[in-house]
Amino acid sequence: MSRYRGPKFRKIRSLGPLPGLTRKDPANPNPPGEHGGRWRRKRASTYRLQLVEKQKIRFNYGLSEKQLRKYYRKATSMKGETGHNLLQQIERRLDNVVARSGFAISIPAARQLVCHGHITVNGRKLDIPSYLVKVGDVVSLKEKSKKLKVVEANITEGSGIGVPAFLDVDPAARKIIMKVLPSREDVPLEVDERMVVEFYSK
């Protein structure tokens, strides 16, 4: 399945808060569908619970199913807990780093900045949202892009997802440095990554 481009609030009503997708709250908090919150299953199956946790990651970070499976396979070959490794990789994505810095209001908005060639990594233009930022990498806006009104507005209003501890952000210079690898505490999404691992390990 390709990346989701449909109504954002529909997914928030179904899965819960997705800070990477949007920080706005839906006017109607009930689940989507004809009956909304009037009809619910008495007990969700284990598969359904695992699927919901997996979908939270997919839609929050704007990943395709193929991309998420690729991150999972790589996470299984790394040292440490697979679930933590999975989230760490995704948090290192260039579009996520730009969003977490406060330069963009959401991950989709940050992806647009990257794809339109406004972002450099270590002084070189990089338009690949899935690039995994490494410790010590310097991410910044191009000289011609530093005065973009949308970036200035986001920084002034503090409308980003929230700057995490693993990033050193200089808003005035429009520069971001990854100090250390992301930890589990740096992930703003409420998700049970162990269920995601169980979903893919079947």
Backbone as a chain_set.jsonl record, in Angstrom:
{"seq": "MSRYRGPKFRKIRSLGPLPGLTRKDPANPNPPGEHGGRWRRKRASTYRLQLVEKQKIRFNYGLSEKQLRKYYRKATSMKGETGHNLLQQIERRLDNVVARSGFAISIPAARQLVCHGHITVNGRKLDIPSYLVKVGDVVSLKEKSKKLKVVEANITEGSGIGVPAFLDVDPAARKIIMKVLPSREDVPLEVDERMVVEFYSK", "coords": {"N": [[0.845, -1.195, 0.0], [0.548, 2.226, -0.814], [1.746, 5.469, 0.35], [-0.433, 7.134, 2.632], [-2.818, 9.52, 1.623], [-5.202, 10.592, 2.247], [-8.052, 11.9, 4.161], [-6.927, 13.42, 7.123], [-8.012, 13.652, 9.709], [-9.704, 11.512, 9.826], [-8.063, 9.313, 10.251], [-6.961, 10.004, 12.719], [-9.205, 9.939, 14.361], [-9.667, 7.255, 14.276], [-7.273, 5.998, 15.147], [-6.208, 7.487, 17.216], [-4.289, 10.228, 18.778], [-1.953, 11.591, 16.473], [0.816, 13.03, 16.385], [2.784, 13.599, 14.475], [1.464, 13.665, 12.065], [-0.601, 15.607, 12.203], [-1.283, 18.32, 14.452], [-3.688, 19.245, 15.117], [-6.964, 18.962, 16.567], [-9.657, 16.781, 15.902], [-12.987, 17.872, 15.08], [-15.051, 16.14, 15.589], [-14.709, 13.642, 17.814], [-15.378, 10.956, 17.748], [-15.084, 7.536, 16.541], [-14.54, 6.901, 12.992], [-17.057, 6.348, 10.436], [-20.397, 5.121, 9.717], [-21.867, 4.637, 12.057], [-20.33, 5.709, 14.025], [-19.322, 6.244, 17.326], [-21.271, 4.662, 18.437], [-21.392, 1.966, 18.044], [-19.433, -0.628, 19.041], [-16.856, -3.102, 19.209], [-17.048, -5.733, 21.572], [-14.78, -6.942, 22.527], [-11.567, -6.563, 21.401], [-9.584, -8.376, 19.074], [-6.323, -9.945, 19.439], [-4.819, -9.677, 17.148], [-6.034, -7.444, 15.954], [-5.391, -5.415, 17.812], [-2.617, -5.38, 17.568], [-2.397, -4.632, 14.903], [-3.469, -2.034, 14.947], [-1.512, -0.656, 16.459], [0.648, -0.88, 14.746], [-0.314, 0.535, 12.547], [-0.472, 3.085, 13.638], [2.213, 3.937, 13.694], [2.783, 3.866, 10.953], [1.004, 5.829, 9.797], [1.528, 8.103, 11.321], [4.185, 8.767, 10.731], [4.09, 8.813, 8.012], [4.628, 6.59, 6.296], [5.019, 3.99, 3.846], [3.706, 0.645, 3.609], [5.672, -1.076, 2.697], [8.026, 0.348, 3.269], [7.964, 0.433, 6.089], [8.133, -2.285, 6.741], [10.685, -2.763, 5.794], [12.233, -1.21, 7.56], [11.689, -2.655, 9.865], [12.87, -5.193, 9.321], [15.559, -4.443, 9.22], [15.858, -3.564, 11.823], [15.705, -5.931, 13.269], [18.173, -7.045, 12.873], [19.893, -5.513, 14.289], [21.679, -4.69, 17.353], [20.237, -4.897, 20.635], [16.841, -4.001, 21.713], [14.341, -4.883, 19.441], [12.007, -3.369, 18.898], [12.661, -0.802, 19.902], [14.836, -0.233, 18.292], [13.56, -0.082, 15.847], [11.887, 2.214, 16.111], [13.882, 4.093, 16.56], [15.288, 4.218, 14.134], [13.296, 5.29, 12.444], [12.821, 7.756, 13.64], [15.128, 9.01, 12.943], [14.865, 9.727, 10.313], [15.134, 12.097, 7.679], [12.985, 13.855, 7.05], [11.512, 13.696, 9.408], [13.347, 14.697, 11.301], [13.595, 17.363, 10.46], [10.976, 18.206, 10.934], [10.786, 17.795, 13.734], [12.541, 19.706, 14.59], [11.209, 22.074, 14.568], [11.032, 23.605, 12.336], [9.08, 22.967, 10.579], [5.543, 22.365, 10.593], [4.518, 19.823, 10.691], [5.209, 16.361, 9.856], [4.482, 15.733, 7.115], [4.6, 18.374, 6.085], [7.284, 18.943, 6.503], [8.402, 17.034, 4.839], [7.72, 18.071, 2.393], [9.328, 20.382, 2.314], [11.831, 19.151, 2.178], [11.666, 17.625, -0.227], [11.36, 19.656, -2.102], [13.82, 20.719, -2.259], [14.903, 22.441, -0.3], [16.5, 21.812, 1.822], [19.687, 21.083, 3.292], [22.328, 18.736, 3.952], [25.114, 18.492, 5.825], [26.119, 20.558, 4.26], [25.44, 19.924, 1.652], [22.901, 19.761, -0.805], [20.002, 17.878, -0.191], [17.408, 15.903, -1.182], [15.933, 13.739, -0.256], [13.582, 12.367, 1.636], [13.665, 10.057, 3.238], [16.249, 9.719, 4.064], [18.595, 8.687, 6.496], [19.536, 10.429, 9.188], [22.719, 10.909, 10.644], [24.687, 10.725, 13.699], [26.213, 13.753, 14.441], [25.773, 14.851, 11.977], [24.999, 17.781, 10.113], [22.173, 19.508, 9.61], [20.509, 21.806, 7.619], [18.774, 24.769, 6.386], [18.831, 25.777, 2.971], [20.761, 28.616, 1.841], [19.206, 30.441, 0.353], [16.739, 29.711, 1.216], [16.375, 30.271, 3.851], [14.85, 32.388, 4.735], [12.24, 31.763, 4.344], [8.798, 32.338, 4.591], [6.995, 30.557, 5.779], [8.613, 28.945, 7.362], [9.711, 30.811, 9.119], [7.357, 31.587, 10.423], [6.594, 29.199, 11.703], [8.726, 28.81, 13.485], [8.537, 31.117, 15.059], [5.992, 30.822, 16.188], [6.292, 28.465, 17.462], [5.278, 26.043, 16.519], [5.881, 23.413, 15.892], [6.417, 19.794, 16.23], [7.761, 19.379, 18.564], [10.839, 19.927, 20.051], [13.274, 17.473, 20.416], [15.562, 15.878, 22.817], [17.743, 14.777, 21.516], [18.497, 16.394, 19.469], [20.272, 19.333, 18.499], [19.271, 22.459, 18.097], [19.488, 25.419, 16.243], [17.649, 27.996, 15.835], [17.927, 30.617, 14.75], [20.082, 30.448, 12.967], [19.043, 28.561, 11.392], [19.731, 25.865, 11.649], [20.436, 22.433, 12.368], [21.726, 19.949, 14.486], [22.469, 16.576, 14.958], [22.94, 15.275, 18.002], [23.096, 12.901, 19.532], [22.005, 9.455, 19.203], [18.479, 8.886, 18.809], [16.458, 8.227, 21.705], [14.144, 5.968, 23.353], [12.481, 7.546, 24.897], [12.36, 9.879, 23.504], [10.478, 9.691, 21.556], [7.492, 11.003, 20.406], [5.085, 9.82, 19.87], [2.386, 7.905, 21.088], [2.708, 4.671, 21.412], [2.744, 1.1, 21.362], [5.426, -0.51, 20.804], [6.201, -3.135, 21.001], [4.035, -4.691, 20.294], [3.976, -4.159, 17.599], [6.279, -5.415, 16.74], [5.56, -8.046, 17.325], [3.484, -8.307, 15.497], [4.824, -8.291, 13.002], [6.534, -10.42, 13.292], [5.281, -12.805, 12.902]], "CA": [[0.0, 0.0, 0.0], [1.329, 3.455, -0.905], [1.562, 6.404, 1.457], [-1.8, 7.63, 2.766], [-3.006, 10.926, 1.275], [-6.602, 10.888, 2.473], [-8.392, 12.78, 5.286], [-6.086, 13.181, 8.303], [-8.826, 13.484, 10.904], [-10.294, 10.168, 9.816], [-7.089, 8.422, 10.872], [-6.825, 10.379, 14.122], [-10.399, 9.431, 15.046], [-9.574, 5.813, 14.301], [-6.071, 5.496, 15.816], [-5.787, 8.32, 18.337], [-3.406, 11.345, 18.403], [-0.797, 11.335, 15.614], [1.458, 14.351, 16.371], [3.568, 13.816, 13.261], [0.552, 13.892, 10.948], [-1.165, 16.933, 12.472], [-1.485, 18.576, 15.879], [-5.06, 19.711, 15.293], [-7.917, 17.994, 17.095], [-10.866, 16.701, 15.073], [-14.207, 18.407, 15.692], [-15.809, 14.973, 16.047], [-13.722, 12.675, 18.307], [-15.852, 9.582, 17.629], [-14.497, 6.763, 15.445], [-15.183, 7.144, 11.695], [-18.038, 5.357, 10.02], [-21.809, 5.512, 9.792], [-22.393, 4.568, 13.416], [-19.433, 6.427, 14.924], [-19.01, 5.578, 18.583], [-22.433, 3.947, 18.974], [-21.207, 0.514, 17.908], [-18.051, -1.021, 19.287], [-16.671, -4.499, 19.529], [-16.925, -5.967, 23.004], [-13.39, -7.264, 22.823], [-10.753, -6.588, 20.184], [-8.664, -9.508, 18.989], [-4.905, -9.6, 19.557], [-4.382, -9.222, 15.821], [-6.517, -6.077, 15.746], [-4.599, -4.536, 18.665], [-1.287, -5.276, 16.955], [-2.56, -3.886, 13.66], [-3.663, -0.619, 15.293], [-0.217, -0.091, 16.864], [1.456, -0.784, 13.529], [-0.863, 1.614, 11.729], [-0.104, 4.354, 14.27], [3.548, 4.298, 13.202], [2.68, 4.122, 9.507], [0.335, 7.076, 9.453], [2.174, 9.229, 11.992], [5.422, 9.117, 10.031], [3.856, 8.868, 6.573], [5.387, 5.512, 5.663], [4.297, 2.941, 3.137], [3.871, -0.654, 4.256], [6.965, -1.606, 2.271], [9.065, 1.048, 4.021], [7.926, 0.024, 7.49], [8.667, -3.649, 6.798], [12.135, -2.652, 5.594], [12.803, -0.756, 8.837], [11.581, -3.76, 10.829], [13.886, -6.197, 9.009], [16.854, -3.914, 9.63], [15.864, -3.49, 13.29], [15.941, -7.27, 13.82], [19.594, -7.381, 12.741], [20.66, -4.607, 15.141], [21.764, -5.051, 18.763], [19.242, -4.238, 21.463], [15.439, -4.359, 21.513], [13.904, -4.648, 18.062], [11.043, -2.275, 18.857], [13.381, 0.459, 20.086], [15.632, -0.026, 17.076], [12.627, 0.31, 14.794], [11.51, 3.609, 16.317], [15.079, 4.927, 16.436], [15.538, 4.426, 12.702], [12.272, 6.163, 11.874], [13.041, 9.096, 14.191], [16.307, 9.575, 12.272], [14.535, 10.138, 8.953], [15.372, 13.526, 7.462], [11.741, 14.623, 7.158], [11.145, 13.762, 10.821], [14.293, 15.589, 11.98], [13.203, 18.735, 10.108], [9.721, 18.487, 11.64], [11.033, 17.878, 15.166], [13.336, 20.914, 14.861], [10.31, 23.218, 14.64], [11.036, 24.333, 11.067], [7.84, 22.597, 9.882], [4.47, 22.11, 11.554], [4.239, 18.392, 10.716], [6.109, 15.578, 9.002], [4.177, 15.993, 5.703], [5.102, 19.706, 5.721], [8.74, 18.833, 6.45], [8.725, 16.256, 3.638], [7.613, 18.988, 1.262], [10.548, 21.201, 2.318], [12.943, 18.311, 1.717], [11.468, 17.257, -1.638], [11.494, 20.853, -2.932], [15.226, 21.098, -2.315], [15.23, 23.535, 0.623], [17.303, 21.292, 2.935], [21.044, 20.56, 3.036], [22.933, 17.914, 4.998], [26.562, 18.7, 5.758], [26.425, 21.512, 3.202], [25.028, 19.451, 0.324], [21.441, 19.646, -0.939], [19.508, 16.504, -0.131], [15.949, 15.92, -1.339], [15.449, 12.385, 0.023], [12.999, 12.398, 2.985], [13.965, 8.846, 4.004], [17.666, 9.689, 4.457], [18.753, 8.537, 7.934], [20.525, 11.376, 9.701], [23.68, 10.279, 11.542], [25.214, 11.575, 14.763], [27.205, 14.699, 13.933], [25.305, 15.472, 10.731], [24.47, 19.142, 10.229], [21.035, 19.71, 8.715], [20.151, 23.231, 7.614], [18.077, 25.262, 5.208], [19.693, 26.445, 1.993], [20.886, 30.049, 2.082], [18.068, 31.126, -0.256], [15.494, 29.253, 1.82], [16.377, 30.563, 5.286], [13.859, 33.407, 5.062], [10.9, 31.318, 3.945], [7.808, 32.831, 5.552], [6.375, 29.457, 6.522], [9.59, 28.517, 8.373], [9.75, 31.882, 10.121], [6.115, 31.524, 11.197], [6.623, 28.011, 12.561], [9.695, 29.044, 14.56], [7.985, 32.161, 15.929], [4.816, 30.315, 16.903], [6.607, 27.22, 18.149], [4.189, 25.162, 16.088], [6.363, 22.102, 15.473], [6.025, 18.64, 17.04], [8.46, 19.462, 19.853], [12.264, 19.646, 19.849], [13.721, 16.412, 21.326], [16.884, 16.048, 23.425], [18.843, 14.295, 20.677], [18.814, 17.409, 18.465], [20.715, 20.671, 18.899], [18.656, 23.309, 17.08], [19.779, 26.852, 16.266], [16.606, 28.573, 14.976], [18.392, 31.813, 14.051], [20.945, 30.021, 11.866], [18.3, 27.531, 10.646], [20.658, 24.732, 11.638], [20.131, 21.322, 13.271], [22.804, 18.959, 14.625], [22.081, 15.409, 15.74], [23.965, 15.093, 19.028], [23.142, 11.475, 19.874], [20.907, 8.708, 18.605], [17.218, 9.042, 19.547], [16.111, 7.215, 22.694], [12.703, 5.671, 23.366], [11.783, 8.667, 25.535], [12.267, 10.994, 22.555], [9.393, 9.43, 20.598], [6.275, 11.668, 20.893], [3.904, 9.012, 19.549], [1.999, 6.891, 22.067], [2.604, 3.412, 20.671], [3.358, -0.079, 21.973], [6.249, -1.067, 19.724], [6.309, -4.594, 21.138], [2.95, -5.285, 19.506], [4.36, -4.042, 16.196], [7.256, -6.488, 16.531], [4.794, -9.296, 17.307], [2.719, -8.315, 14.237], [5.691, -8.619, 11.882], [7.326, -11.639, 13.543], [4.464, -14.001, 12.664]], "C": [[0.875, 1.239, 0.0], [1.031, 4.363, 0.283], [0.152, 6.984, 1.441], [-1.865, 9.119, 2.465], [-4.461, 11.368, 1.476], [-6.816, 11.82, 3.659], [-7.596, 12.429, 6.549], [-6.93, 12.894, 9.543], [-9.468, 12.105, 10.976], [-9.357, 9.183, 10.51], [-6.898, 8.731, 12.353], [-8.004, 9.852, 14.927], [-10.343, 7.916, 15.196], [-8.443, 5.304, 15.191], [-5.675, 6.271, 17.069], [-4.84, 9.412, 17.856], [-2.203, 10.89, 17.58], [-0.06, 12.669, 15.439], [2.285, 14.64, 15.126], [2.705, 14.154, 12.059], [-0.091, 15.267, 11.035], [-1.373, 17.075, 13.963], [-2.906, 19.083, 16.159], [-5.934, 18.582, 15.825], [-9.164, 17.968, 16.217], [-12.075, 17.243, 15.819], [-15.065, 17.281, 16.261], [-14.82, 13.898, 16.502], [-14.137, 11.218, 18.164], [-15.17, 8.864, 16.468], [-15.228, 7.025, 14.134], [-16.192, 6.051, 11.367], [-19.455, 5.835, 10.262], [-22.329, 5.576, 11.222], [-21.496, 5.263, 14.439], [-19.127, 5.628, 16.17], [-20.151, 4.763, 19.155], [-22.279, 2.438, 18.923], [-19.739, 0.187, 18.083], [-17.989, -2.523, 19.548], [-16.516, -4.654, 21.038], [-15.462, -6.231, 23.37], [-12.617, -7.371, 21.526], [-9.81, -7.781, 20.227], [-7.221, -9.024, 19.133], [-4.38, -9.064, 18.23], [-4.798, -7.777, 15.589], [-5.701, -5.078, 16.572], [-3.21, -4.309, 18.083], [-1.346, -4.431, 15.686], [-2.698, -2.388, 13.936], [-2.337, 0.031, 15.663], [0.701, 0.086, 15.655], [1.002, 0.374, 12.657], [-0.564, 2.996, 12.321], [1.242, 4.836, 13.743], [3.492, 4.672, 11.732], [2.14, 5.502, 9.201], [0.953, 8.282, 10.143], [3.396, 9.709, 11.221], [5.271, 9.155, 8.514], [4.637, 7.828, 5.796], [4.476, 4.589, 4.869], [4.519, 1.635, 3.894], [5.238, -1.258, 3.925], [8.104, -0.957, 3.057], [9.125, 0.574, 5.469], [8.466, -1.39, 7.658], [10.186, -3.643, 6.644], [12.822, -2.2, 6.877], [12.767, -1.872, 9.874], [12.675, -4.804, 10.576], [15.276, -5.734, 9.438], [16.966, -3.878, 11.141], [16.162, -4.842, 13.919], [17.415, -7.658, 13.768], [20.492, -6.492, 13.609], [20.688, -5.115, 16.58], [20.704, -4.28, 19.548], [17.828, -4.693, 21.136], [14.982, -3.959, 20.114], [12.948, -3.469, 17.963], [11.703, -0.916, 18.996], [14.213, 0.793, 18.85], [14.767, 0.462, 15.929], [12.278, 1.789, 14.908], [12.706, 4.548, 16.146], [15.39, 5.225, 14.981], [14.569, 5.443, 12.118], [12.431, 7.602, 12.373], [14.219, 9.788, 13.512], [16.036, 10.01, 10.834], [14.662, 11.657, 8.817], [14.093, 14.337, 7.603], [11.301, 14.75, 8.611], [12.045, 14.723, 11.588], [13.94, 17.051, 11.709], [11.924, 19.132, 10.839], [9.96, 18.669, 13.13], [11.812, 19.131, 15.539], [12.454, 22.144, 15.05], [10.28, 24.033, 13.367], [9.779, 24.048, 10.254], [6.812, 22.195, 10.921], [4.164, 20.62, 11.698], [5.228, 17.678, 9.816], [5.767, 15.736, 7.522], [4.699, 17.347, 5.226], [6.627, 19.69, 5.6], [9.177, 18.061, 5.206], [8.669, 17.139, 2.4], [8.839, 19.897, 1.169], [11.727, 20.421, 1.758], [12.831, 18.045, 0.215], [11.644, 18.447, -2.583], [12.907, 21.425, -2.91], [15.641, 22.235, -1.4], [16.226, 23.118, 1.705], [18.674, 20.808, 2.473], [21.476, 19.714, 4.224], [24.438, 17.982, 4.812], [26.959, 19.552, 4.551], [25.988, 21.108, 1.81], [23.503, 19.296, 0.276], [21.03, 18.181, -0.963], [17.992, 16.536, -0.168], [15.331, 14.537, -1.146], [14.912, 12.346, 1.449], [13.391, 11.215, 3.857], [15.43, 8.744, 4.425], [17.764, 9.612, 5.98], [19.895, 9.424, 8.415], [21.415, 10.673, 10.725], [24.131, 11.271, 12.614], [26.319, 12.46, 14.196], [26.797, 15.368, 12.636], [24.722, 16.852, 11.021], [23.394, 19.328, 9.167], [20.657, 21.188, 8.778], [19.348, 23.577, 6.372], [19.097, 25.892, 4.259], [19.687, 27.947, 2.248], [19.679, 30.814, 1.544], [16.74, 30.78, 0.415], [15.359, 29.646, 3.289], [15.307, 31.574, 5.687], [12.459, 33.039, 4.568], [9.891, 31.713, 5.021], [7.215, 31.718, 6.395], [7.316, 28.964, 7.624], [9.661, 29.545, 9.493], [8.522, 31.83, 11.027], [6.12, 30.346, 12.164], [7.565, 28.208, 13.742], [9.142, 30.056, 15.564], [6.852, 31.638, 16.793], [5.114, 29.061, 17.713], [5.623, 26.133, 17.806], [4.65, 23.793, 15.609], [5.903, 20.996, 16.417], [6.626, 18.743, 18.443], [9.909, 19.056, 19.676], [12.736, 18.609, 20.869], [15.152, 16.65, 21.815], [18.023, 15.625, 22.503], [19.243, 15.294, 19.583], [19.277, 18.707, 19.12], [20.251, 21.615, 17.788], [19.032, 24.772, 17.31], [18.78, 27.523, 15.316], [17.094, 29.765, 14.162], [19.231, 31.451, 12.833], [20.268, 28.992, 10.976], [19.145, 26.258, 10.531], [20.276, 23.707, 12.705], [21.341, 20.386, 13.304], [22.275, 17.798, 15.455], [23.208, 15.1, 16.712], [24.191, 13.621, 19.355], [22.014, 10.77, 19.137], [19.642, 8.882, 19.444], [17.012, 7.906, 20.542], [14.603, 6.984, 22.647], [11.906, 6.835, 23.94], [11.593, 9.851, 24.587], [11.102, 10.855, 21.581], [8.09, 10.04, 21.125], [5.002, 10.86, 20.689], [3.637, 7.987, 20.643], [1.735, 5.591, 21.327], [3.296, 2.304, 21.454], [4.139, -0.803, 20.883], [6.399, -2.581, 19.824], [5.218, -5.3, 20.345], [3.256, -5.225, 18.021], [5.35, -5.144, 15.833], [6.535, -7.83, 16.449], [4.016, -9.422, 15.993], [3.595, -8.796, 13.079], [6.455, -9.939, 12.058], [6.552, -12.92, 13.285], [4.908, -14.726, 11.413]], "O": [[1.854, 1.297, 0.744], [0.173, 4.062, 1.113], [-0.392, 7.289, 0.38], [-1.066, 9.896, 2.986], [-4.89, 12.39, 0.94], [-5.872, 12.462, 4.118], [-7.595, 11.279, 6.988], [-6.607, 12.004, 10.33], [-9.741, 11.596, 12.063], [-9.805, 8.322, 11.267], [-6.695, 7.82, 13.156], [-7.829, 9.372, 16.047], [-10.91, 7.36, 16.137], [-8.605, 4.314, 15.903], [-4.901, 5.778, 17.889], [-4.601, 9.527, 16.654], [-1.519, 9.931, 17.939], [-0.285, 13.367, 14.451], [2.468, 15.801, 14.76], [3.149, 14.844, 11.142], [-0.12, 16.007, 10.051], [-1.61, 16.091, 14.664], [-3.27, 19.32, 17.31], [-5.681, 17.405, 15.568], [-9.672, 19.021, 15.83], [-12.182, 17.096, 17.037], [-15.723, 17.449, 17.288], [-14.151, 13.295, 15.662], [-13.333, 10.326, 18.431], [-14.727, 9.506, 15.516], [-16.418, 7.341, 14.152], [-16.172, 4.97, 11.955], [-19.675, 6.841, 10.936], [-23.126, 6.449, 11.565], [-21.875, 5.389, 15.603], [-18.719, 4.469, 16.089], [-20.025, 4.22, 20.252], [-22.946, 1.712, 19.66], [-18.896, 0.684, 17.336], [-18.942, -3.126, 20.042], [-15.921, -3.803, 21.699], [-14.983, -5.783, 24.412], [-12.959, -8.169, 20.653], [-9.302, -8.148, 21.287], [-6.936, -7.838, 18.967], [-3.595, -8.117, 18.197], [-4.011, -6.975, 15.086], [-5.359, -4.004, 16.076], [-2.692, -3.192, 18.099], [-0.458, -3.618, 15.427], [-2.107, -1.57, 13.232], [-2.058, 1.15, 15.232], [1.434, 1.07, 15.554], [1.82, 1.104, 12.098], [-0.42, 3.969, 11.58], [1.393, 6.005, 13.387], [4.078, 5.67, 11.311], [2.741, 6.259, 8.439], [0.906, 9.385, 9.6], [3.616, 10.912, 11.076], [6.219, 9.493, 7.806], [5.237, 8.133, 4.766], [3.299, 4.432, 5.193], [5.421, 1.541, 4.726], [5.876, -1.874, 4.778], [9.043, -1.641, 3.466], [10.206, 0.341, 6.009], [9.184, -1.665, 8.619], [10.886, -4.426, 7.287], [13.866, -2.735, 7.247], [13.697, -2.022, 10.666], [13.333, -5.249, 11.517], [16.071, -6.52, 9.953], [18.038, -4.131, 11.692], [16.792, -4.912, 14.974], [17.858, -8.511, 14.537], [21.706, -6.693, 13.66], [19.817, -5.886, 16.982], [20.323, -3.168, 19.182], [17.631, -5.646, 20.382], [15.213, -2.835, 19.669], [13.06, -2.655, 17.046], [11.345, 0.024, 18.285], [14.282, 1.945, 18.42], [15.182, 1.31, 15.138], [12.359, 2.531, 13.929], [12.559, 5.664, 15.648], [15.719, 6.359, 14.632], [14.972, 6.347, 11.387], [12.203, 8.552, 11.624], [14.298, 11.016, 13.506], [16.907, 10.609, 10.203], [14.331, 12.402, 9.74], [14.111, 15.406, 8.214], [10.776, 15.789, 9.011], [11.567, 15.481, 12.433], [13.98, 17.882, 12.617], [11.801, 20.262, 11.31], [9.408, 19.587, 13.737], [11.752, 19.575, 16.686], [12.892, 23.141, 15.624], [9.584, 25.046, 13.3], [9.446, 24.804, 9.341], [7.167, 21.737, 12.007], [3.611, 20.199, 12.714], [5.998, 18.316, 9.098], [6.688, 15.866, 6.716], [5.183, 17.466, 4.1], [7.196, 20.333, 4.718], [10.193, 18.386, 4.591], [9.465, 16.98, 1.474], [9.337, 20.157, 0.073], [12.52, 20.942, 0.973], [13.8, 18.223, -0.523], [12.034, 18.268, -3.737], [13.161, 22.489, -3.474], [16.62, 22.927, -1.679], [16.743, 23.969, 2.429], [18.809, 20.205, 1.408], [21.048, 19.943, 5.355], [24.969, 17.582, 3.776], [27.981, 19.311, 3.908], [26.152, 21.885, 0.869], [22.896, 18.764, 1.205], [21.627, 17.359, -1.658], [17.357, 17.123, 0.708], [14.334, 14.199, -1.784], [15.701, 12.296, 2.392], [13.448, 11.34, 5.08], [15.813, 7.776, 5.081], [17.101, 10.374, 6.684], [21.06, 9.198, 8.091], [20.923, 9.929, 11.573], [23.98, 12.483, 12.465], [27.246, 11.971, 13.551], [27.412, 16.355, 12.232], [24.047, 17.063, 12.029], [23.679, 19.307, 7.97], [20.504, 21.751, 9.862], [19.253, 22.788, 5.432], [20.096, 26.466, 4.694], [18.729, 28.488, 2.801], [19.181, 31.73, 2.199], [15.738, 31.465, 0.211], [14.328, 29.377, 3.905], [14.898, 31.616, 6.847], [11.603, 33.907, 4.398], [10.099, 31.457, 6.207], [6.957, 31.902, 7.584], [6.857, 28.604, 8.709], [9.669, 29.192, 10.672], [8.627, 32.005, 12.241], [5.698, 30.48, 13.312], [7.247, 27.821, 14.866], [9.266, 29.869, 16.775], [6.756, 31.963, 17.977], [4.308, 28.638, 18.542], [5.178, 25.385, 18.677], [3.874, 23.078, 14.975], [5.088, 21.238, 17.307], [6.044, 18.238, 19.404], [10.187, 17.955, 19.2], [12.613, 18.839, 22.072], [15.862, 17.511, 21.295], [19.157, 16.068, 22.687], [20.211, 15.067, 18.857], [18.75, 19.125, 20.152], [20.773, 21.576, 16.674], [18.912, 25.293, 18.419], [19.038, 27.608, 14.116], [16.714, 29.911, 13.0], [19.104, 32.078, 11.782], [20.812, 28.588, 9.949], [19.256, 25.66, 9.46], [19.848, 24.066, 13.802], [21.912, 20.071, 12.26], [21.703, 18.003, 16.525], [24.301, 14.709, 16.301], [25.327, 13.157, 19.442], [21.167, 11.416, 18.52], [19.727, 9.013, 20.665], [17.35, 6.757, 20.258], [13.876, 7.72, 21.979], [10.777, 7.083, 23.515], [10.761, 10.724, 24.839], [10.777, 11.8, 20.861], [7.621, 9.637, 22.189], [3.961, 11.175, 21.266], [4.548, 7.283, 21.077], [0.69, 5.417, 20.699], [4.304, 2.536, 22.122], [3.584, -1.606, 20.134], [6.696, -3.238, 18.826], [5.442, -6.375, 19.789], [2.86, -6.11, 17.262], [5.27, -5.733, 14.755], [6.86, -8.659, 15.599], [3.903, -10.516, 15.44], [3.16, -9.614, 12.269], [6.96, -10.504, 11.088], [7.101, -14.012, 13.431], [4.332, -15.755, 11.058]]}, "num_chains": 1, "name": "protein.A"}
